[in-house]
Amino acid sequence: MSAGRPARWTQRHLDLLVDAAATTAPVIDPAAMPRILPDHDLWDLWPVQEEDGSTCAISGQELWMALSAPVLGHPEERHDQARIRLLAKDGGSWTDLGHAFADGASPGSREWSGSAVRRPDDTVSVFYTAAGRRGETPPTFRQRVVEARPALVADGRRILLDPGAEHREILRSDGRMYLPAEEIIGMPGRIRAFRDPGWFRDPADGRDYLLIAASVAEDDRFSGAIALAGTRDGAWSLLPPLVVAEGVNHELERPHIIVHQSRYHLFFSTQRHSFHPADSAPTGLYGFAAPSLTGPYEPLNGSGLVLQNPRTEPDQAYAWLVLPDLHVVSFANYRSHPGLDLRSAGAAQARAGFGGTIAPTLKLALNGMTTSVIPAGT
C-alpha cells in the first residue's frame, strides 16, 4: 500500500455547507427511545463485527458494545467512569450482558470507544481506548490504543467474554506525525486525541487497518485528524493521516469506513463546539469518499456534512456510526433548553435533559459524492 497525501478539510469546504432536509435528521420523540439500562447511561454504540464487516449474531442475537457509566451527577462526568458494556440485540429488543471486561483488567483508569471483530477461532479482537492509567486519582487524559482478545463464551442465550484475556497496548501517538495525547488535565472536547480505534479490513488487499481520531500540528494550530494504522505479521504501525481538519476542527471522532459501490466512504462525528470558531458548523456526521483506502479523498456533499441534528435540537444525538447496510446508529444526547447549553448547566438540570440511551436508527442513501437521509418508513 502506498500512502497518499492527506485530504485537507478547510473553511473553503465548510463555506459550501447548506441547511437542507436531505442532510438533517428528524426531531427525536423522547418516547421513541426508552432507557435500556435505567441506572446507567449508554453512549458510543458499536457492533461486534464478523471479518466480512457484518454484525456478529449468536443464537439469533446480534452482539453490540457501548460505553456505560452509572447515572450519577452531571452527564459530562460519565467520561471519567466509562466502561465498555456488552449488549445483545434481538429485533428491537436489547439485553444487557454486563461489563465486557473484569474490574481492573484495562491498563487505563477508564475505557473509551473502539471497535470489535470476531475471529475464526471464536475470540473477539476488542480495540479500544485506554484513558489514563490504572489506579490513578484524579483521572488524567493520556490515551493509547489497546487490544484485548477474549474468547467468546456462549451457552444458549447467555453470552460473555472470557475475563482472563490479556490487554495489550498496540499503538500510541508517535509525537511526529501525531501529537502526543498525554495531557494530565483537561476535559472532553478540549484535549488532544488519540482514540476511538475503528477496525477495517480493506477488500483490496485483505489486510486489517485501524482508523484513529488523532491530532496534528499545522502552522502552529492544533488540528483534528484521522490517523491510519496497518498491521503486518501481528505488529501495528502508524501511517500518514487520511484527513486533516486544517485549522477548522479540533476533534474528528469515531472514524470508520464503509465500502459502497466500490467507493470508500470515510465517516466521522464532531460537535459544534469543536469547530474553530465554535458553532461555525453543526454537530453532525461528516464524511469523505475516495476510490481507495488511501485516497484521494473528497468531502461528501461538497462540505463534508452528511447528517446534522435539526436546528431546533442541535445536540439531540451524537456519535453516529454507519453500518454496511447504510443504517445509522447513535445515542441520545441533550434535548434543547432555550438559552442554555446543558453541557455547562448544573447537574440536576443537565441530567433532566440528557438522553443517555440509544437513539432511533436512521438510514442513508449514497449516490456518488451525494448523500441523503431516507425518511422513516421508506
Secondary structure as the mmCIF struct_conf table of DSSP 4:
data_model
#
loop_
_struct_conf.conf_type_id
_struct_conf.id
_struct_conf.beg_label_comp_id
_struct_conf.beg_label_asym_id
_struct_conf.beg_label_seq_id
_struct_conf.end_label_comp_id
_struct_conf.end_label_asym_id
_struct_conf.end_label_seq_id
HELX_LH_PP_P HELX_LH_PP_P1 ARG A 5 PRO A 6
STRN STRN1 ALA A 7 TRP A 9
HELX_RH_AL_P HELX_RH_AL_P1 GLN A 11 LEU A 14
TURN_TY1_P TURN_TY1_P1 ASP A 15 LEU A 16
HELX_RH_3T_P HELX_RH_3T_P1 ALA A 21 THR A 23
STRN STRN2 THR A 24 THR A 24
HELX_LH_PP_P HELX_LH_PP_P2 ALA A 25 ASP A 29
HELX_RH_3T_P HELX_RH_3T_P2 PRO A 30 ALA A 32
BEND BEND1 ILE A 36 LEU A 37
TURN_TY1_P TURN_TY1_P2 PRO A 38 ASP A 39
STRN STRN3 HIS A 40 GLN A 49
HELX_LH_PP_P HELX_LH_PP_P3 GLU A 50 GLU A 50
TURN_TY1_P TURN_TY1_P3 GLU A 51 ASP A 52
BEND BEND2 GLY A 53 SER A 54
STRN STRN4 THR A 55 THR A 55
HELX_LH_PP_P HELX_LH_PP_P4 CYS A 56 CYS A 56
STRN STRN5 ALA A 57 ILE A 58
TURN_TY1_P TURN_TY1_P4 SER A 59 GLY A 60
STRN STRN6 GLN A 61 PRO A 70
BEND BEND3 VAL A 71 VAL A 71
BEND BEND4 GLY A 73 GLY A 73
HELX_RH_3T_P HELX_RH_3T_P3 PRO A 75 ASP A 80
BEND BEND5 GLN A 81 GLN A 81
STRN STRN7 ARG A 83 ASP A 90
TURN_TY1_P TURN_TY1_P5 GLY A 91 GLY A 92
STRN STRN8 SER A 93 HIS A 99
BEND BEND6 ALA A 100 PHE A 101
TURN_TY1_P TURN_TY1_P6 ASP A 103 GLY A 104
BEND BEND7 SER A 106 SER A 109
STRN STRN9 ARG A 110 ARG A 118
TURN_TY1_P TURN_TY1_P7 PRO A 120 ASP A 121
BEND BEND8 ASP A 122 ASP A 122
STRN STRN10 THR A 123 THR A 123
STRN STRN11 VAL A 124 ALA A 131
BEND BEND9 GLY A 132 GLY A 132
TURN_TY1_P TURN_TY1_P8 ARG A 134 GLY A 135
BEND BEND10 THR A 137 PRO A 138
STRN STRN12 GLN A 143 ALA A 148
HELX_LH_PP_P HELX_LH_PP_P5 PRO A 150 PRO A 150
STRN STRN13 ALA A 151 ALA A 151
STRN STRN14 LEU A 152 ASP A 155
TURN_TY1_P TURN_TY1_P9 GLY A 156 ARG A 157
STRN STRN15 ARG A 158 LEU A 161
TURN_TY1_P TURN_TY1_P10 PRO A 163 GLY A 164
STRN STRN16 HIS A 167 LEU A 171
BEND BEND11 GLY A 175 TYR A 178
BEND BEND12 ILE A 184 ILE A 185
TURN_TY1_P TURN_TY1_P11 PRO A 188 GLY A 189
BEND BEND13 ARG A 190 ILE A 191
STRN STRN17 PHE A 194 ARG A 201
TURN_TY1_P TURN_TY1_P12 PRO A 203 ASP A 205
STRN STRN18 ASP A 208 GLU A 218
TURN_TY1_P TURN_TY1_P13 ASP A 219 ASP A 220
STRN STRN19 ARG A 221 ARG A 232
TURN_TY1_P TURN_TY1_P14 ASP A 233 GLY A 234
STRN STRN20 ALA A 235 ALA A 245
TURN_TY1_P TURN_TY1_P15 GLU A 246 VAL A 248
STRN STRN21 ASN A 249 ASN A 249
BEND BEND14 HIS A 250 HIS A 250
STRN STRN22 GLU A 253 HIS A 260
TURN_TY1_P TURN_TY1_P16 GLN A 261 SER A 262
STRN STRN23 ARG A 263 THR A 270
HELX_RH_3T_P HELX_RH_3T_P4 ARG A 272 SER A 274
STRN STRN24 PHE A 275 PHE A 275
BEND BEND15 HIS A 276 PRO A 277
TURN_TY1_P TURN_TY1_P17 ALA A 278 ASP A 279
BEND BEND16 SER A 280 ALA A 281
BEND BEND17 THR A 283 THR A 283
STRN STRN25 GLY A 284 ALA A 290
BEND BEND18 PRO A 291 SER A 292
TURN_TY1_P TURN_TY1_P18 LEU A 293 THR A 294
STRN STRN26 GLU A 298 PRO A 299
TURN_TY1_P TURN_TY1_P19 LEU A 300 SER A 303
BEND BEND19 GLY A 304 GLY A 304
STRN STRN27 LEU A 305 GLN A 308
TURN_TY1_P TURN_TY1_P20 ARG A 311 THR A 312
BEND BEND20 GLU A 313 GLU A 313
TURN_TY1_P TURN_TY1_P21 PRO A 314 ASP A 315
BEND BEND21 GLN A 316 GLN A 316
STRN STRN28 ALA A 317 VAL A 322
TURN_TY1_P TURN_TY1_P22 PRO A 324 ASP A 325
BEND BEND22 LEU A 326 LEU A 326
STRN STRN29 HIS A 327 TYR A 334
HELX_LH_PP_P HELX_LH_PP_P6 ARG A 335 SER A 336
STRN STRN30 HIS A 337 HIS A 337
TURN_TY1_P TURN_TY1_P23 PRO A 338 GLY A 339
STRN STRN31 LEU A 340 LEU A 340
HELX_RH_3T_P HELX_RH_3T_P5 LEU A 342 SER A 344
BEND BEND23 ALA A 345 ALA A 345
HELX_RH_AL_P HELX_RH_AL_P2 ALA A 347 ALA A 352
TURN_TY1_P TURN_TY1_P24 GLY A 353 GLY A 353
STRN STRN32 PHE A 354 ILE A 358
HELX_LH_PP_P HELX_LH_PP_P7 ALA A 359 THR A 361
STRN STRN33 LEU A 362 ASN A 367
TURN_TY1_P TURN_TY1_P25 GLY A 368 MET A 369
STRN STRN34 THR A 370 VAL A 373
HELX_LH_PP_P HELX_LH_PP_P8 ILE A 374 PRO A 375
TURN_TY1_P TURN_TY1_P26 ALA A 376 GLY A 377
#
